[in-house]
Amino acid sequence: MPPAPEFPLPQAGRIWRFGDDVDTDAMAPGTYMKAGIDVLAQHCLASLRPEFPASVRPGDLVVAGSNFGMGSSREQAPQALRHLGVAAVIAPSFAGLFYRNALNLGLPVMVCAEAALLADGARATLDLDGARIRLEDGTHLACEPMPDFLRALLRAGGLVPHLKARLAARGGDR
């Protein structure tokens, strides 16, 4: 898996648009679950956009409609997105389990009510600390601010690295 995005963001990338109710099965198809992350990622979101796994580039942004990540709680779903180099997922709402799994694995997720204004193929710059997205024309879209403790978790690369760093700061990795 690639390293977590560098912080503080901003990070710029191409926008990949998806609709409402994108299911974790589309991100991590059950057929490939036992094949390993390299194979699984080659099929991530291919049922919705066949060109996505081969064409997405590190730093690109997935922008979706409401309820992104619905369905079963598969931590492989955000893991596959990260493996492909997706910098963040932006949507007006997320399924709760996907949201937590993404953060725990170091994949930034931003709640943005105006996500529909982000056009497929356009480039945008994400500013997680500033809770906004800047479009190529200079327009800014406001997003919901992420609490400090969640941004700290992302800066560490996810939950496990965050906890290891906290333990080390206390004088050991007991």
Backbone hydrogen bonds, N-H to C=O, Kabsch-Sander energy under -0.5 kcal/mol:
donor,donor_aa,acceptor,acceptor_aa,energy
11,Q,126,L,-1.6
13,G,124,A,-2.1
15,I,122,A,-2.7
16,W,61,L,-2.7
17,R,15,I,-0.6
18,F,63,V,-2.1
21,D,66,S,-2.9
24,T,70,M,-2.6
26,A,23,D,-1.2
27,M,23,D,-0.9
28,A,24,T,-2.8
32,Y,29,P,-1.9
33,M,30,G,-1.3
35,A,32,Y,-1.3
36,G,33,M,-0.5
40,L,36,G,-2.7
41,A,37,I,-2.7
42,Q,38,D,-0.9
42,Q,39,V,-0.5
43,H,40,L,-1.8
44,C,41,A,-1.2
45,L,26,A,-3.0
46,A,43,H,-1.5
48,L,45,L,-1.2
49,R,45,L,-2.6
52,F,49,R,-2.2
55,S,51,E,-1.8
55,S,52,F,-0.5
56,V,52,F,-2.6
59,G,85,G,-2.8
60,D,57,R,-2.4
61,L,14,R,-3.1
62,V,88,A,-2.3
63,V,16,W,-2.9
63,V,61,L,-0.6
64,A,90,I,-2.6
65,G,19,G,-1.8
68,F,93,S,-2.0
69,G,22,V,-2.2
70,M,22,V,-1.1
70,M,67,N,-1.1
74,R,72,S,-1.5
75,E,73,S,-0.7
77,A,74,R,-1.7
79,Q,75,E,-1.5
80,A,76,Q,-2.6
81,L,77,A,-1.6
82,R,78,P,-2.5
83,H,79,Q,-2.5
84,L,80,A,-1.6
85,G,82,R,-1.5
86,V,81,L,-2.2
87,A,60,D,-3.0
88,A,60,D,-0.8
89,V,108,P,-2.0
90,I,62,V,-2.9
91,A,110,M,-2.2
95,A,68,F,-2.7
99,Y,95,A,-2.4
100,R,96,G,-2.2
101,N,97,L,-2.5
102,A,98,F,-3.1
103,L,99,Y,-2.2
104,N,100,R,-2.9
105,L,101,N,-1.6
106,G,103,L,-1.6
107,L,102,A,-3.1
110,M,89,V,-2.8
112,C,91,A,-2.3
112,C,110,M,-0.6
115,A,112,C,-1.7
117,L,114,E,-2.2
118,L,115,A,-2.0
119,A,117,L,-0.7
121,G,15,I,-3.0
122,A,119,A,-1.6
124,A,13,G,-2.2
125,T,134,R,-2.6
126,L,11,Q,-3.2
127,D,132,R,-2.7
128,L,126,L,-0.5
131,A,127,D,-0.7
131,A,128,L,-0.6
132,R,127,D,-1.9
133,I,141,L,-2.1
134,R,125,T,-2.9
135,L,133,I,-0.5
135,L,139,T,-3.1
136,E,123,R,-0.8
138,G,135,L,-2.1
141,L,133,I,-2.8
143,C,131,A,-2.7
144,E,111,V,-2.9
150,L,147,P,-0.8
151,R,147,P,-2.0
152,A,148,D,-2.4
153,L,149,F,-1.6
154,L,150,L,-2.2
155,R,151,R,-2.6
156,A,152,A,-1.6
157,G,153,L,-0.5
157,G,154,L,-1.2
158,G,153,L,-2.3
159,L,104,N,-2.2
160,V,104,N,-0.6
162,H,158,G,-1.9
163,L,159,L,-2.8
164,K,160,V,-2.5
165,A,161,P,-2.3
166,R,162,H,-2.0
167,L,163,L,-2.5
168,A,164,K,-2.5
169,A,165,A,-2.1
170,R,166,R,-1.0
170,R,167,L,-0.6
171,G,168,A,-1.5
172,G,167,L,-1.5
